């Protein structure tokens, strides 16, 4: 049987500062939620991205999240994260992710709706859209940077 647990006042985290910048906070959620789809996307040839990091969302001091949309035939360009692993959850479409390490370890992975992807920190990776519609995934990267997405 589960019993309610009270957190002592001294163990409670401090109140969050007010978020400012892109996208409104969720109604009634204070600074603990953000409407990512209400945020204006950053557009690039072949797709767009919406990012929630500490520059837009005060609660995101050690994590960055992104909603990435890649057009048919488009590619999320080769990149890496020097300070954190990347987790992905595929919401729509079909893609192929290439991942490689400086040690020569490499792989290609089929990414479809419902798949969780993982890329260790500092591994180079890219993701190509192989489908006929948009490929959409949610990406999360732990970060030690306090200045925003890495």
Secondary structure, 3 states (H helix, E strand, C coil): CCCCCCCCHHHCCCCCCCCCCCCCECCCCCCCCECHHHCCCEEECCEEEEEECCCCCCCCCCEEEEEEEECCCCEEEEECCCCCCEEEEEEECEEEEEEECCCCCEEEEEEECCCEEEECCCCEEEEEECCCCCEEEEEEEECCCCCCCC
